[in-house]
Amino acid sequence: MGAPNPRLRPDSPLEVASAETLFASPAVRHRNFGSLARLESGRLLLAFRLGTGPDRRNDGAVMLTRSDDDGRHWEEPVPLYAHPGWDCLLMGGLARLSDDLVRLVIGRVKLDLSLGGDEPLADWYVTAIDSRDRGHTWSEPAPELRLFPHWTELYGASNPHALADGRYLWAAMGTAGRDRGWQAGVTFSDAQGQRFTPRRSSPPRPTASSPTSTWSDWRTGASWR
């Protein structure tokens, strides 16, 4: 595997400070759906999906690694979530409520390319696991989280947003049916990140929707305030 060579547009406001391969392997592997969180101590938590390649299959697993030197060195990734026959991945990623409560929103899907469409998924399941010791150990998966009639995802890299009354606001995304009726919205939880409202019978407060656009796709340029 050669050294990474990130290329930015000439007019990009960003610049590459450094680039390196973190977890090299002799075989082709997918490492994607990454999520990063920084704790007050400076520790970095990095979660991502690991799957075989070169084509995506229903064999992904959710992995986690840690760094205590601002990302210069990383621990060997450890598996946190996998189900045979499913593609397990991040469904919202790392959400730091506090150093003593870090949530990792994850899930699993069954990819079926014969279905066509933007998201050819035959089945899906969304859940979360918690760490109360700064990412060393994690809880059992919580019950299924389904805020929309079908697909549900706590979609937003900035989640969660603390409110003055102690609750949290979360960006969410979901569908009215399989790969149709995509919506972006917001939902609320208590101070422990539990008891999401509204419930499944009343989906999250919508902020954007489209009969033709998939709001899970960053290329749509969706925004909400």
Buried (B, 14 or more C-beta within 10 A) or exposed (E): EEEEEEEEEEEEEEEEEEEEEBEEEEEEBBBEBEBBBBBEEEBBBBBBBBBEEEEBEBBBBBBBBBBBEEBEEBEEBEEBBBBEEBBBBBBBBBBBBEBEBBBBBBBBBBBEEEEEEBBBBEEBBBBBBBBBEBBEEBEEBBEEBBBBBBBBBBBBEEBBEEEEEEBBBBBBBBBBEBBBBBBBBBBBBEBEBEEBEEEBEEBBBBBBBEEEBBBBEEEBEBEEE
